[in-house]
Amino acid sequence: MIERVETSWRPASAEEGFEIVRRRLFQPITDPELFTARDAVVKAFADEYRKFAQEFPSEAGKGEYERRMKAAYQVHPELFDRLYNDWSTLDKFQRTRGVLRLMAAVIHALWEREDKGLMILPASVPVDAPAVQSELTRYLPPVWDPIIEKDIDGPNSLPLKIDRENPMLGRYSAARRVARTLYLGSAPTQDATKKGLEDRQIKLGCVQPGETSGTFGDALRKLADQATYLYVDGSRYWYATQPSVNRLAEERAERYHPEDVTEEIRRRLVEEAKHRGDFSKVQSCPTGSGDVVDEPEAKLVILSPDSPHSAKTDSSAGRQSALEILNRGSAGRNCGNMLVFLAADKTRLIDLDKAVRSYMAWKSIKEQEESLNLDHFQATQVDDRLRNSDKAVSARIPETYVWLLVAGQKRPEPGEAFPGVEWQEFRLQGDGSLAERAAKKLKNDGLLVTSMAGTILRFEIDQVPLWRGHHVGVKQLADDFAKYLYLPRVKNAQVLLHAIQDGVGRLTWAQDGFAYADFYDASAARYRGLETGHRPIVQL
């Protein structure tokens, strides 16, 4: 008598899947040297996870995970986990047959491409290969096809573009590998409460031994900033079938008129001008030479973004604008030596323009939050992007405004024509506000004087000379220093007054300094209120 015995069926687990895939798709390892090679690869991964434990999920550094890697070799356990835990939840996806079909296509594509990866990770899956893409999308809605082409993998995809534009990322195809890992971890979980993957899980699906996990973190951030269908919530990332607010921001950023962008930069520069450094005044974006008041105080003039400068270019808009202000049109200027100019770098202005457009786009979305009917997640995303884009603009301004333009002259020689104006240009570096960086550079190069010894003032007066007969009026001296480009640029007249006090108060005033008098009485041919040997009260 024969009797049928019923047994309950259950699908293969990820652990069982290791063996099924290896037995069906790979030849068995029999050579002792190959076992040694396998163990070396597994150890390299395990060492990576332990050495940089903060970059990967905690379980990756444990002995049990190392055992799983040996069992799954040549496929990384993370890929099996995604397929058996996530993809198997899709209708019609068969745990055993579906995984076998997909892995057969993956392995064949990698073999054709002569892939050199130590193990097959989620990042290794060539989503752009037709056979692989067919297996991945057959269980998903058709809407995923254009999303893959645009945001995930393919000749015109965003990740490939990012890798090409960033050599450090392109060296490892980092953006492409991150996008593949994200796709495998998020496409089948659209209806899940917890969508997508955490950043550590993404790195686990990407990094091979010897590679820097930070490179993939950079790629992930660039994707999050630019991808149309990528969502971010804290440390979790996922692709979705609906465009994120990223796309809306991108479209708005492209539509802004250049003048609107320039006006936002001007607004920022007005705020920047509140930080004066060692200048008496800072003025931003004058619309004409008449806007810059002619006054005897050292002033930094920040030129408008539509007057940029390029290195060693006399005809640049920045240089021409500075010359126009220096000459005060055709009227001339009495305090030209008090002015220095700061211009934007023409090349870097492109990056600033892009950052400002992004900020303006996110700001407009924030202002229309209610009318756009944004959900809580999208509203949070807008807040994050607005904050980050604002910081990006603040960082770009000092990176863009780097050209310090300084007018000067050679000392006039008796009997020769008055020297023409000569321009010096300096590329600013370092930290601080625009004015602080400019002042520091000028002071280091002796082009801005905030304090002066009496002996130095005596030397400068003798060199030209500035004496009118046997003396020079204090007001006249201040006017000379404010006007003539061959004299030191002092912060203000107070610097000269202190220098006079120092020169008069020296014991060697006759040789190294000078005397001070209230006035010269021509009728009596004598100085009234003459003082020497102590610091007098000096007034203009």
C-alpha positions as CSV (number, residue, x, y, z in Angstrom):
1,M,0.0,0.0,0.0
2,I,1.3,3.4,-1.0
3,E,0.3,6.5,0.9
4,R,1.0,10.2,0.1
5,V,2.5,12.1,3.1
6,E,1.8,15.9,3.0
7,T,4.7,18.2,4.0
8,S,4.4,22.0,4.3
9,W,6.4,24.0,1.7
10,R,8.4,27.1,2.6
11,P,10.5,29.3,0.3
12,A,14.3,29.2,0.5
13,S,15.8,31.5,3.1
14,A,18.8,33.8,2.3
15,E,21.1,31.3,3.9
16,E,19.8,28.5,1.8
17,G,19.9,30.8,-1.2
18,F,23.7,31.1,-0.9
19,E,24.1,27.4,-1.5
20,I,21.5,27.2,-4.3
21,V,23.0,30.0,-6.3
22,R,26.5,28.8,-5.8
23,R,25.7,25.3,-6.8
24,R,23.7,26.3,-9.9
25,L,25.8,29.2,-11.2
26,F,29.3,28.6,-10.0
27,Q,31.7,25.6,-10.3
28,P,32.5,24.1,-6.9
29,I,35.7,25.1,-5.3
30,T,38.0,22.0,-5.0
31,D,41.5,23.5,-5.4
32,P,43.0,24.2,-1.9
33,E,44.6,27.3,-3.3
34,L,41.1,28.7,-4.2
35,F,39.9,28.1,-0.7
36,T,42.9,30.1,0.5
37,A,42.1,32.9,-2.0
38,R,38.4,32.8,-0.8
39,D,39.5,33.1,2.8
40,A,41.8,36.0,2.0
41,V,39.0,37.9,0.3
42,V,36.6,37.3,3.1
43,K,39.2,38.4,5.7
44,A,39.9,41.6,3.7
45,F,36.2,42.5,3.9
46,A,36.0,41.6,7.6
47,D,39.1,43.6,8.4
48,E,37.6,46.6,6.5
49,Y,34.4,46.4,8.5
50,R,36.2,46.1,11.8
51,K,38.7,48.8,11.1
52,F,36.1,51.4,10.0
53,A,33.3,50.1,12.2
54,Q,31.6,53.5,12.4
55,E,31.1,53.5,8.6
56,F,29.2,50.2,8.4
57,P,26.3,48.5,10.2
58,S,27.4,47.0,13.5
59,E,26.7,43.4,12.5
60,A,29.1,43.6,9.6
61,G,32.1,43.5,12.0
62,K,31.1,40.4,13.9
63,G,32.3,36.9,13.4
64,E,28.9,35.7,12.3
65,Y,28.9,38.0,9.3
66,E,32.4,36.8,8.3
67,R,30.9,33.2,8.4
68,R,28.1,34.4,6.1
69,M,30.5,35.9,3.7
70,K,32.3,32.6,3.4
71,A,29.1,30.7,2.9
72,A,27.9,33.2,0.2
73,Y,31.2,33.6,-1.6
74,Q,31.4,34.8,-4.5
75,V,28.2,36.9,-3.8
76,H,28.2,39.3,-0.9
77,P,25.5,38.5,1.8
78,E,24.2,42.1,1.5
79,L,23.0,41.4,-2.1
80,F,21.3,38.2,-1.0
81,D,19.7,40.0,1.9
82,R,18.2,42.6,-0.5
83,L,16.9,40.0,-2.8
84,Y,15.5,37.6,-0.2
85,N,14.2,40.2,2.2
86,D,13.1,43.0,0.0
87,W,12.5,41.8,-3.6
88,S,10.8,38.6,-2.5
89,T,8.0,40.7,-1.0
90,L,7.0,41.7,-4.6
91,D,4.1,39.9,-6.3
92,K,5.2,37.2,-8.7
93,F,8.9,37.3,-7.5
94,Q,9.9,33.8,-6.7
95,R,12.5,33.5,-4.1
96,T,14.5,30.7,-5.7
97,R,13.7,31.0,-9.4
98,G,13.6,34.8,-9.4
99,V,16.9,35.1,-7.6
100,L,18.5,32.5,-9.9
101,R,17.3,34.2,-13.1
102,L,18.5,37.6,-11.9
103,M,21.9,36.4,-10.7
104,A,22.5,34.4,-13.9
105,A,22.0,37.6,-15.8
106,V,24.2,39.6,-13.4
107,I,27.0,37.1,-13.5
108,H,26.9,36.8,-17.3
109,A,27.0,40.6,-17.7
110,L,29.9,41.0,-15.2
111,W,31.8,38.2,-16.9
112,E,31.4,39.9,-20.3
113,R,32.6,43.2,-18.8
114,E,35.6,41.5,-17.1
115,D,34.6,42.9,-13.7
116,K,37.5,42.8,-11.2
117,G,35.4,43.0,-8.0
118,L,36.4,40.8,-5.2
119,M,32.7,39.9,-4.4
120,I,29.5,40.7,-6.2
121,L,27.9,43.5,-4.2
122,P,24.6,45.3,-4.7
123,A,26.8,48.1,-6.3
124,S,28.2,45.5,-8.8
125,V,24.8,44.8,-10.3
126,P,24.9,46.3,-13.8
127,V,21.4,47.8,-13.9
128,D,22.1,49.2,-17.3
129,A,22.7,45.8,-18.9
130,P,19.5,44.9,-20.8
131,A,19.1,41.4,-19.5
132,V,19.6,42.5,-15.9
133,Q,17.3,45.5,-16.2
134,S,14.6,43.3,-17.7
135,E,14.8,40.9,-14.7
136,L,14.7,43.8,-12.3
137,T,11.8,45.7,-13.9
138,R,9.6,42.8,-14.8
139,Y,8.2,42.8,-11.2
140,L,7.9,46.6,-11.0
141,P,5.5,49.1,-12.5
142,P,6.6,50.4,-16.0
143,V,7.2,53.9,-14.5
144,W,10.6,52.6,-13.2
145,D,12.1,52.4,-16.7
146,P,12.6,56.2,-17.2
147,I,13.6,56.6,-13.6
148,I,16.5,54.1,-14.1
149,E,17.6,55.9,-17.3
150,K,17.6,59.3,-15.6
151,D,18.6,58.8,-12.0
152,I,20.2,55.3,-11.6
153,D,22.2,53.7,-14.4
154,G,22.7,54.2,-18.1
155,P,24.7,56.3,-20.6
156,N,22.7,59.5,-19.9
157,S,22.1,59.0,-16.2
158,L,22.8,61.5,-13.5
159,P,25.2,59.2,-11.6
160,L,27.4,58.7,-14.7
161,K,27.4,62.5,-15.2
162,I,28.5,63.1,-11.6
163,D,31.3,60.5,-11.9
164,R,32.6,62.2,-15.1
165,E,32.5,65.6,-13.5
166,N,34.3,64.6,-10.3
167,P,37.6,62.6,-10.9
168,M,37.8,61.4,-7.3
169,L,34.3,59.8,-7.6
170,G,34.8,58.7,-11.2
171,R,37.9,56.7,-10.3
172,Y,35.6,54.3,-8.4
173,S,32.4,54.9,-10.3
174,A,31.2,55.9,-6.9
175,A,27.9,57.7,-7.8
176,R,26.9,54.9,-10.1
177,R,27.6,52.3,-7.5
178,V,25.7,54.2,-4.8
179,A,22.7,54.6,-7.2
180,R,22.6,50.9,-7.9
181,T,22.8,50.0,-4.3
182,L,20.0,52.4,-3.5
183,Y,17.8,51.1,-6.3
184,L,18.1,47.5,-5.1
185,G,17.3,48.6,-1.6
186,S,14.4,50.9,-2.3
187,A,12.5,49.9,-5.5
188,P,10.7,46.9,-3.9
189,T,9.9,48.7,-0.6
190,Q,7.7,51.6,-1.9
191,D,4.8,50.6,0.3
192,A,6.9,49.8,3.4
193,T,6.8,51.9,6.5
194,K,10.6,52.2,6.5
195,K,11.6,52.9,3.0
196,G,15.1,52.6,1.6
197,L,18.5,52.2,3.3
198,E,20.5,53.9,5.9
199,D,23.8,55.5,4.8
200,R,25.8,52.8,6.6
201,Q,23.9,50.1,4.7
202,I,24.5,51.8,1.4
203,K,28.3,51.8,2.1
204,L,28.1,48.1,3.0
205,G,26.6,47.5,-0.5
206,C,29.3,49.6,-2.2
207,V,32.7,49.5,-0.6
208,Q,35.4,46.9,-1.6
209,P,38.5,46.5,0.6
210,G,41.0,49.2,0.1
211,E,38.5,51.8,-1.0
212,T,37.6,54.9,1.0
213,S,34.1,54.8,2.4
214,G,34.1,58.6,2.5
215,T,34.2,58.7,-1.3
216,F,30.9,56.9,-1.5
217,G,29.5,59.3,1.2
218,D,30.4,62.2,-1.0
219,A,28.7,60.6,-4.0
220,L,25.6,60.0,-1.9
221,R,25.4,63.6,-0.9
222,K,25.8,64.8,-4.6
223,L,23.1,62.4,-5.7
224,A,20.8,63.6,-2.9
225,D,21.3,67.2,-4.0
226,Q,20.7,66.6,-7.7
227,A,18.6,63.4,-8.3
228,T,14.9,63.9,-9.3
229,Y,13.5,60.8,-7.7
230,L,15.8,60.4,-4.7
231,Y,14.3,61.1,-1.2
232,V,16.2,61.7,2.1
233,D,14.9,61.4,5.6
234,G,17.7,61.8,8.2
235,S,20.1,59.0,7.4
236,R,17.7,57.0,5.2
237,Y,17.7,57.3,1.4
238,W,15.3,55.8,-1.2
239,Y,14.2,56.2,-4.8
240,A,10.5,56.7,-5.4
241,T,8.3,56.9,-8.5
242,Q,7.2,60.5,-7.8
243,P,9.6,63.4,-8.4
244,S,10.9,64.8,-5.2
245,V,10.8,68.6,-4.5
246,N,14.4,68.4,-5.8
247,R,13.0,68.5,-9.3
248,L,10.7,71.4,-8.6
249,A,13.7,73.4,-7.1
250,E,15.8,72.5,-10.1
251,E,13.2,73.7,-12.6
252,R,12.7,77.0,-10.7
253,A,16.5,77.6,-10.4
254,E,16.9,77.4,-14.2
255,R,14.1,79.9,-14.8
256,Y,15.4,82.8,-12.7
257,H,16.4,85.9,-14.7
258,P,20.2,86.7,-14.4
259,E,19.3,90.2,-13.0
260,D,17.3,88.5,-10.2
261,V,20.3,86.4,-9.3
262,T,22.6,89.4,-9.4
263,E,20.3,91.3,-7.1
264,E,20.4,88.5,-4.5
265,I,24.2,88.6,-4.6
266,R,24.2,92.4,-4.1
267,R,21.9,91.9,-1.1
268,R,24.4,89.5,0.4
269,L,27.3,91.8,-0.3
270,V,25.5,94.7,1.5
271,E,25.4,92.4,4.6
272,E,29.0,91.5,4.0
273,A,29.9,95.3,4.0
274,K,28.8,95.5,7.7
275,H,32.1,93.8,8.6
276,R,34.8,96.5,8.1
277,G,38.0,94.8,9.3
278,D,40.8,97.5,9.5
279,F,39.1,99.7,6.9
280,S,37.3,102.9,8.0
281,K,34.4,102.0,5.6
282,V,33.3,99.3,3.3
283,Q,30.9,100.0,0.4
284,S,29.3,97.3,-1.7
285,C,28.1,97.4,-5.3
286,P,28.1,101.1,-6.2
287,T,26.1,101.8,-9.4
288,G,28.4,104.5,-10.5
289,S,31.5,106.5,-9.6
290,G,29.3,109.2,-7.9
291,D,28.0,106.7,-5.4
292,V,31.5,106.5,-3.8
293,V,31.9,109.5,-1.6
294,D,35.2,111.3,-1.8
295,E,36.5,111.3,1.8
296,P,39.9,110.9,3.5
297,E,39.3,107.5,5.0
298,A,40.5,104.1,3.8
299,K,37.6,102.4,2.0
300,L,37.1,99.0,0.5
301,V,34.8,99.1,-2.5
302,I,33.2,95.7,-3.3
303,L,32.4,95.8,-7.0
304,S,29.0,94.5,-8.3
305,P,29.0,90.9,-9.6
306,D,28.5,92.2,-13.1
307,S,32.0,93.7,-12.9
308,P,34.2,90.5,-12.4
309,H,37.9,90.3,-13.0
310,S,40.2,87.7,-14.5
311,A,43.9,87.4,-13.7
312,K,46.2,89.8,-15.5
313,T,43.4,91.2,-17.6
314,D,43.6,95.0,-17.9
315,S,40.4,95.1,-19.9
316,S,38.3,93.2,-17.4
317,A,34.9,94.7,-16.3
318,G,36.3,94.8,-12.7
319,R,39.4,96.7,-13.7
320,Q,37.4,99.2,-15.8
321,S,34.8,99.7,-13.1
322,A,37.6,100.4,-10.5
323,L,39.3,102.9,-12.8
324,E,36.0,104.7,-13.4
325,I,35.4,105.0,-9.7
326,L,39.0,106.0,-9.0
327,N,38.8,108.8,-11.6
328,R,35.3,109.8,-10.4
329,G,34.2,109.8,-14.0
330,S,35.9,112.9,-15.5
331,A,35.6,115.0,-12.4
332,G,38.6,113.7,-10.7
333,R,39.0,112.6,-7.1
334,N,40.8,114.2,-4.2
335,C,41.0,111.1,-2.0
336,G,41.9,108.4,-4.6
337,N,44.6,106.9,-2.4
338,M,41.9,105.9,0.1
339,L,40.2,103.4,-2.2
340,V,40.9,99.8,-2.9
341,F,38.6,97.5,-4.8
342,L,37.5,93.9,-4.5
343,A,36.1,92.1,-7.5
344,A,34.6,88.7,-8.2
345,D,36.6,86.0,-10.1
346,K,34.9,85.6,-13.5
347,T,35.2,81.8,-13.5
348,R,34.1,81.3,-9.9
349,L,31.1,83.6,-10.4
350,I,29.5,80.7,-12.4
351,D,29.5,78.5,-9.2
352,L,28.1,81.4,-7.1
353,D,25.4,82.0,-9.6
354,K,24.4,78.3,-9.5
355,A,24.4,78.3,-5.6
356,V,22.3,81.5,-5.5
357,R,19.7,80.1,-8.0
358,S,19.4,77.0,-5.8
359,Y,18.9,79.1,-2.7
360,M,16.3,81.3,-4.4
361,A,14.4,78.2,-5.6
362,W,14.3,76.5,-2.2
363,K,13.3,79.9,-0.6
364,S,10.4,80.2,-3.0
365,I,9.2,76.7,-2.3
366,K,9.4,77.3,1.4
367,E,7.2,80.5,1.0
368,Q,4.6,78.4,-1.0
369,E,4.7,75.4,1.3
370,E,0.9,75.5,1.9
371,S,-0.2,76.2,-1.7
372,L,2.1,73.3,-2.9
373,N,0.4,71.0,-0.4
374,L,3.7,69.6,0.8
375,D,3.5,66.7,3.2
376,H,5.5,66.6,6.5
377,F,8.5,64.8,4.9
378,Q,8.7,67.2,2.0
379,A,8.4,70.2,4.3
380,T,11.3,68.9,6.4
381,Q,13.3,68.3,3.2
382,V,12.6,71.9,2.1
383,D,13.8,73.2,5.4
384,D,17.0,71.2,5.2
385,R,17.8,72.2,1.6
386,L,17.0,75.8,2.3
387,R,19.4,75.9,5.2
388,N,22.1,74.0,3.3
389,S,21.7,76.2,0.1
390,D,22.0,79.3,2.3
391,K,25.2,78.0,3.8
392,A,26.5,77.2,0.3
393,V,26.0,80.8,-0.9
394,S,27.7,82.1,2.2
395,A,30.6,79.8,1.5
396,R,30.8,80.7,-2.3
397,I,31.0,84.5,-1.8
398,P,34.5,84.5,-0.2
399,E,35.5,81.9,-2.8
400,T,34.3,84.1,-5.6
401,Y,35.4,87.6,-4.3
402,V,39.1,87.0,-4.4
403,W,40.6,89.8,-6.6
404,L,42.0,92.8,-4.7
405,L,42.7,95.6,-7.1
406,V,45.0,98.3,-5.8
407,A,46.0,101.5,-7.6
408,G,49.5,103.0,-7.1
409,Q,52.1,105.3,-8.6
410,K,55.9,105.7,-8.7
411,R,57.2,108.7,-6.8
412,P,57.4,111.8,-9.1
413,E,60.9,112.9,-10.1
414,P,61.8,116.6,-10.4
415,G,61.5,117.8,-14.0
416,E,59.7,114.7,-15.2
417,A,56.1,114.0,-16.2
418,F,53.8,112.9,-13.4
419,P,53.8,109.1,-13.3
420,G,50.7,107.3,-14.5
421,V,48.5,104.9,-12.5
422,E,49.8,101.4,-12.0
423,W,47.5,98.6,-10.8
424,Q,48.4,95.7,-8.6
425,E,46.2,92.6,-8.2
426,F,46.2,90.2,-5.3
427,R,44.3,86.9,-5.0
428,L,42.9,86.7,-1.5
429,Q,43.1,83.5,0.7
430,G,42.3,82.6,4.2
431,D,39.4,83.0,6.6
432,G,37.4,85.9,7.8
433,S,35.0,88.4,6.1
434,L,35.9,89.9,2.8
435,A,37.1,93.1,4.5
436,E,39.2,91.3,7.0
437,R,40.9,89.2,4.4
438,A,41.6,92.3,2.2
439,A,42.9,94.3,5.1
440,K,45.2,91.5,6.3
441,K,46.7,91.2,2.8
442,L,47.2,95.0,2.4
443,K,48.8,95.3,5.9
444,N,51.1,92.4,5.3
445,D,52.3,94.1,2.0
446,G,52.5,97.6,3.5
447,L,49.6,98.9,1.5
448,L,47.4,99.8,4.4
449,V,48.8,101.5,7.4
450,T,46.9,101.5,10.7
451,S,49.7,103.0,12.8
452,M,52.8,104.9,11.9
453,A,55.9,106.0,13.8
454,G,57.0,109.6,13.7
455,T,60.3,108.7,12.1
456,I,58.5,107.0,9.2
457,L,56.3,110.1,8.7
458,R,59.4,112.3,8.6
459,F,61.0,110.0,6.1
460,E,57.9,110.1,3.8
461,I,57.7,113.9,4.0
462,D,61.4,114.3,3.2
463,Q,61.3,111.8,0.3
464,V,58.9,113.8,-2.0
465,P,59.3,116.3,-0.4
466,L,56.0,117.4,1.1
467,W,57.3,120.5,2.9
468,R,55.8,123.8,1.8
469,G,58.9,125.8,2.5
470,H,60.1,125.0,6.1
471,H,56.8,123.5,7.3
472,V,53.6,121.8,6.1
473,G,50.1,122.2,7.5
474,V,48.6,119.2,9.2
475,K,45.4,119.5,7.1
476,Q,47.5,119.8,3.9
477,L,49.5,116.7,4.9
478,A,46.4,114.7,5.5
479,D,45.1,115.8,2.1
480,D,48.4,114.7,0.4
481,F,48.2,111.3,1.9
482,A,44.6,110.9,0.9
483,K,45.2,112.0,-2.7
484,Y,48.6,110.9,-4.0
485,L,48.9,107.2,-4.9
486,Y,52.6,107.1,-4.4
487,L,52.2,107.8,-0.6
488,P,51.4,105.1,2.0
489,R,47.7,104.4,2.3
490,V,46.7,105.3,5.9
491,K,43.5,104.2,7.5
492,N,42.4,107.7,8.3
493,A,43.9,111.1,9.4
494,Q,44.1,109.9,13.0
495,V,47.0,107.7,12.0
496,L,48.9,110.8,10.9
497,L,48.0,112.8,14.0
498,H,49.4,110.0,16.2
499,A,52.5,109.9,14.1
500,I,53.0,113.7,14.5
501,Q,52.6,113.3,18.2
502,D,55.2,110.6,18.2
503,G,57.7,112.6,16.1
504,V,57.3,115.7,18.2
505,G,57.7,113.8,21.4
506,R,61.0,112.2,20.6
507,L,64.3,113.5,22.1
508,T,65.8,113.3,18.6
509,W,62.9,115.3,17.1
510,A,65.3,117.6,15.2
511,Q,66.9,114.7,13.3
512,D,64.2,112.0,13.2
513,G,60.9,113.9,13.9
514,F,59.7,117.5,13.8
515,A,58.4,120.3,15.9
516,Y,54.7,121.3,16.1
517,A,53.2,124.8,16.2
518,D,49.7,126.1,16.4
519,F,50.3,128.3,13.4
520,Y,53.0,130.3,11.5
521,D,52.9,134.1,12.1
522,A,54.2,135.4,8.8
523,S,54.2,139.0,9.9
524,A,56.5,138.2,12.8
525,A,58.3,135.5,10.9
526,R,57.9,133.0,13.8
527,Y,55.9,129.9,14.9
528,R,53.3,130.5,17.5
529,G,52.7,127.8,20.2
530,L,55.9,125.9,19.2
531,E,56.3,122.5,21.0
532,T,59.1,119.9,21.0
533,G,60.2,117.1,23.2
534,H,56.8,116.0,24.4
535,R,53.5,114.7,22.8
536,P,51.3,117.7,21.9
537,I,47.6,117.8,21.2
538,V,47.4,117.8,17.4
539,Q,44.4,118.8,15.4
540,L,43.6,119.1,11.8
